[in-house]
Amino acid sequence: MRIPGLGDTAAKSRASAPANTRVYAVGDIHGCLDQLRALHGLILADRARDAADGGAAARQVLVYLGDYVDRGTESRAVVELLASDPLPGFERVFLRGNHEDFLLRFLERGEDAAAWMLNGGDATLRSYGVDPDAPNRDPGPRGLRAALSAAIPEHHLRFFCGLRLSHVEGDYLFVHAGLRPGVPLDAQDPEDLIWIRTPFLDSREDHGKVVVHGHTPSSAPEVRDNRIGIDTGAVYGGPLTAVVLQGRERRFLQA
């Protein structure tokens, strides 16, 4: 659906997407497969409607802001869908969220196992057929790491390892969490791009780009002069949100 007041009539912004380009950015998915499929359907319908009206852009760019896994029950299926090509004709950009960071650090070095489990990593393990409570498994993080490494398909590993930290389209910067105010874009700490909250969220500073981000859930998209937050808590019962950017217009789709 289009959000009344935000999606029915496109809002004007001082920021602009590149000429002849439409950008769809998708917020935090967290294993919510049905909502992702529904949002993909809305994006396809949106593109078709504008093509029929003669307004289709030459470039169609689809940016996923990260946090594909954890908490929800269908993490593996979400990754499988995204690693395929569910929306042909789009340029696709996949960003790295803090939950993919949890997963990769655990797989690579066995780090932060307890913190990852407390933040929904157990749901990801189960989606890959690994029971964190199985009595016949080697105990502790070492056994979990070995079991998960054996269970994850190679093309899923390539997907996780190929995730980017940021992406720029015109006057918009896309990251998972945000950035450190006062630090030039080319000097940002990768940890901030996927983990930061309060210093970024509370800042009214002009970052040089309007930052489109997820990471911190809210009941509705948060639109500020310097940022647009689109994590609307799909895994907590809220909608899965995409912001649509074309020229100086912006609107939202939700599933």
C-alpha positions in Angstrom: 0.0 0.0 0.0 1.0 3.6 -0.2 1.0 5.5 3.1 -1.7 8.1 3.3 0.0 11.5 3.5 3.4 10.0 2.5 2.7 7.7 -0.4 -0.5 8.9 -2.1 1.0 12.2 -3.1 4.7 12.3 -3.6 6.6 14.6 -1.3 9.1 17.1 -2.6 12.6 17.2 -1.3 15.7 19.4 -1.8 17.6 16.2 -2.4 17.4 14.5 -5.7 18.0 11.1 -7.2 20.1 10.9 -10.4 18.4 11.9 -13.6 16.2 9.2 -15.2 16.7 7.0 -12.2 14.2 5.5 -9.8 15.6 4.1 -6.5 13.7 1.7 -4.2 15.3 1.2 -0.8 14.1 -1.7 1.4 14.3 -1.6 5.2 15.2 -4.4 7.7 13.7 -7.8 6.7 14.8 -10.0 9.6 13.6 -13.3 8.1 10.1 -12.0 7.2 9.8 -13.8 3.9 6.1 -13.3 3.2 6.4 -9.5 3.7 9.4 -9.4 1.4 7.6 -11.2 -1.3 4.6 -8.9 -0.9 6.8 -5.8 -1.0 8.5 -7.2 -4.2 5.1 -7.5 -5.7 4.3 -3.8 -4.8 7.6 -2.7 -6.3 6.9 -4.6 -9.6 3.3 -3.1 -9.7 4.7 0.3 -9.0 7.2 0.0 -11.9 4.5 -1.4 -14.2 2.0 1.4 -13.3 4.5 4.1 -14.1 5.6 2.4 -17.3 2.0 2.4 -18.4 1.8 6.1 -17.6 5.0 6.8 -19.6 6.9 7.7 -16.5 9.3 4.7 -16.1 12.9 5.7 -15.5 15.7 4.1 -17.6 17.5 3.0 -14.5 15.6 1.1 -11.8 17.8 0.6 -8.7 16.9 -1.6 -5.7 18.9 -1.1 -2.5 18.5 -3.4 0.4 19.7 -1.8 3.7 20.7 -5.0 5.5 19.5 -7.1 8.4 18.2 -9.9 6.2 18.6 -12.5 9.0 17.8 -13.1 12.7 14.7 -12.9 14.9 12.3 -13.9 12.1 11.7 -17.6 11.2 12.7 -17.6 7.5 16.2 -16.2 7.4 17.5 -18.9 5.1 14.6 -18.5 2.7 15.1 -14.7 2.6 18.7 -15.1 1.7 17.9 -17.7 -0.9 15.3 -15.4 -2.5 17.7 -12.4 -2.5 20.6 -14.4 -3.8 18.5 -15.3 -6.8 17.1 -12.6 -9.1 13.5 -12.1 -8.0 13.1 -8.8 -9.7 14.8 -8.9 -13.2 15.6 -5.5 -14.7 16.7 -3.9 -11.5 20.2 -2.9 -10.5 20.5 -4.5 -7.1 22.6 -3.3 -4.2 22.9 -5.3 -0.9 24.2 -3.6 2.2 25.6 -5.2 5.3 23.6 -4.9 8.5 24.8 -5.4 12.1 23.0 -8.8 12.1 25.0 -10.0 9.1 28.1 -8.6 10.9 27.1 -10.9 13.9 26.8 -13.9 11.6 30.1 -13.3 9.7 32.1 -12.6 12.8 30.8 -15.8 14.4 31.6 -17.9 11.3 35.0 -16.4 10.7 36.3 -16.2 14.3 33.7 -17.6 16.6 33.1 -14.2 18.1 30.1 -12.8 20.0 28.1 -16.1 20.1 26.2 -15.2 23.3 25.3 -11.7 22.1 24.3 -13.0 18.7 22.0 -15.6 20.3 20.4 -12.9 22.5 19.7 -10.8 19.3 17.9 -13.5 17.3 20.8 -15.5 16.0 19.1 -18.7 17.3 16.3 -18.2 14.8 18.9 -18.0 12.0 20.6 -21.2 13.2 17.2 -23.0 13.2 16.4 -21.8 9.7 19.6 -23.5 8.5 18.6 -26.7 10.3 21.0 -26.2 13.3 19.4 -26.6 16.7 21.3 -24.6 19.2 20.0 -26.8 22.0 20.6 -30.2 20.4 22.0 -32.6 23.0 24.1 -34.6 20.5 26.1 -31.6 19.2 29.5 -30.6 20.4 28.9 -28.1 23.2 29.5 -24.4 23.1 30.2 -21.9 20.4 32.8 -24.1 18.7 30.2 -26.8 18.0 27.6 -24.3 16.8 30.1 -22.7 14.5 31.1 -26.0 13.0 27.4 -27.0 12.5 26.5 -23.7 10.9 29.5 -23.7 8.6 28.5 -27.1 7.4 24.9 -26.1 6.9 25.2 -22.8 5.0 25.3 -23.2 1.2 28.3 -21.8 -0.6 26.2 -19.3 -2.6 24.8 -17.9 0.7 28.3 -17.4 2.0 29.2 -15.5 -1.2 26.1 -13.4 -0.7 27.1 -12.5 2.9 30.7 -11.8 2.0 29.7 -9.6 -0.9 27.6 -7.2 1.1 28.6 -3.5 0.8 28.8 -0.9 3.6 27.3 2.0 1.6 25.9 3.2 -1.7 25.3 6.6 -3.2 22.7 7.7 -5.7 22.7 11.4 -6.4 22.0 13.4 -3.1 21.3 10.2 -1.2 23.6 8.0 0.8 22.4 4.5 1.8 23.8 2.8 4.8 22.4 0.3 7.3 22.6 2.3 10.6 23.8 5.8 10.0 27.1 7.7 10.2 29.2 9.6 12.7 28.3 13.3 12.6 31.2 15.6 11.7 33.3 12.9 10.1 33.8 13.1 6.3 32.0 10.4 4.3 35.2 8.9 3.1 36.6 8.7 6.7 33.7 6.9 8.4 34.4 3.9 10.6 32.7 0.8 9.1 31.5 -0.1 12.6 29.5 3.2 12.7 27.9 2.5 9.4 26.3 -0.7 10.6 26.0 -0.1 14.4 25.6 3.6 15.3 22.4 4.9 16.9 22.0 7.9 19.2 24.8 10.3 17.9 23.4 9.9 14.4 19.7 9.8 15.2 19.9 12.9 17.3 22.0 14.9 15.0 20.6 17.8 12.9 23.8 18.3 11.1 24.0 18.4 7.3 25.9 15.2 6.4 26.5 16.3 2.8 23.9 13.7 1.6 20.5 12.7 2.9 21.1 9.4 4.7 18.7 6.6 4.0 19.0 4.0 6.8 17.4 1.2 8.8 18.6 -0.4 12.0 16.5 1.5 14.5 12.8 0.5 14.3 10.0 3.1 14.4 6.3 2.8 13.9 6.4 4.8 10.7 9.1 6.1 8.4 11.2 8.9 10.0 11.7 11.7 7.6 14.2 14.4 8.6 16.0 17.1 6.7 19.2 15.0 6.9 18.0 11.4 7.0 15.1 9.0 6.2 14.7 6.0 8.5 12.7 3.0 7.0 13.0 0.2 9.6 9.4 0.0 10.6 9.7 -3.2 12.6 8.5 -5.9 10.3 9.7 -8.6 12.6 7.8 -7.1 15.5 4.5 -7.0 13.6 5.0 -3.7 11.7 5.1 -3.3 8.0 8.1 -3.9 5.7 8.8 -0.5 4.1 10.5 0.7 0.9 11.1 4.4 0.1 10.8 5.3 -3.6 13.1 8.1 -4.8 12.9 9.7 -8.2 14.0 13.2 -9.1 13.1 15.4 -6.1 10.1 13.2 -5.2 9.9 10.6 -2.5 7.1 8.2 -1.4 6.7 5.0 0.5 5.5 1.5 -0.2 4.6 -0.9 2.6 3.8 -4.6 3.0 
